[in-house]
């Protein structure tokens, strides 16, 4: 005995079509064969090796630049000259890239309020910088920066801006959530931890070290110790730097993305 036909003919045809499409989809989603996997494995290994090599280059460059900055700040004349030369070279490379591939930079430049550029009394350079700002659509977006008062010249603000810029570039790698008032602390903690993992010690950066001076000499009451050991001093200085940089980050970053 045939089962009762609950659906009308048109409905039955639609269900049959849907089932055929589903069957095709299942075939497309079938697991790859051993031969396909054998072909894919070397390619994936190569991609992984290339990705690791790129990350290694990024980290080495950052460490080397930080060392050069420290040497320049100590008064070493050759380091000062080299720092200027490298900065000029990098600025030229970045802005040549803007001219050739603007789409790569527009992904984040609209939400920046500053951009590296060469300054000059020459009118041609001033006009070029004006064109650059228009190409980058600098400051046209408002998703990231707050309208609170903050001083760009303050070391804590400069550090906060640097961390935030890196977080924007590495947000996918760090698996950061959409930026909001509630999640910006997560952003800060993630990028602060990333900085420490790369071997950058904030208490060894001269500008930041000055922020932590107020922590030196205080009694370590929270540890039940009357005096600070060297390790405690380092930890307290780092904690004070982090506190001030977070305060600057909190004022700087608006958190205007939608969840």
Long-range contacts (C-beta under 8 A, 24 or more apart in sequence): 59-198, 62-198, 62-200, 63-198, 63-199, 63-200, 66-200, 66-205, 69-205, 70-204, 70-205, 70-206, 73-206, 87-116, 88-118, 90-116, 91-116, 91-117, 91-118, 92-118, 95-132, 98-132, 98-135, 98-136, 99-135, 102-135, 102-136, 105-136, 106-136, 106-137, 108-168, 108-169, 109-136, 109-137, 109-138, 110-136, 110-137, 110-138, 110-139, 110-140, 110-141, 111-141, 111-142, 111-143, 111-144, 111-145, 111-168, 112-136, 112-138, 112-139, 112-165, 113-138, 113-139, 113-145, 114-152, 142-254, 142-256, 143-179, 143-254, 143-256, 143-257, 144-168, 144-179, 144-253, 144-254, 144-255, 144-256, 144-257, 145-252, 145-253, 145-254, 146-251, 146-252, 146-253, 146-254, 146-255, 147-254, 148-251, 148-252, 149-251, 150-248, 150-251, 150-252, 154-248, 155-207, 155-208, 155-210, 155-211, 156-211, 156-244, 156-245, 156-247, 156-248, 157-248, 157-251, 157-252, 158-207, 159-202, 159-207, 159-208, 159-245, 159-248, 160-245, 160-246, 160-248, 160-249, 160-252, 160-253, 161-252, 163-188, 163-191, 163-192, 163-195, 163-245, 163-249, 164-191, 164-249, 164-252, 164-253, 166-191, 166-194, 166-195, 167-191, 170-194, 177-259, 178-257, 178-258, 178-259, 179-253, 179-255, 179-256, 179-257, 180-255, 180-256, 180-257, 180-258, 180-259, 181-254, 181-255, 182-255, 183-255, 184-249, 184-250, 184-253, 184-255, 185-246, 185-250, 187-253, 188-246, 188-249, 188-250, 192-242, 192-245, 201-238, 202-238, 202-241, 202-242, 202-245, 203-234, 203-237, 203-238, 203-241, 208-241, 208-245, 209-237, 209-241, 211-240, 211-241, 211-244, 211-245, 212-236, 212-237, 212-238, 212-239, 212-240, 212-241, 213-237, 214-240, 215-239, 215-240
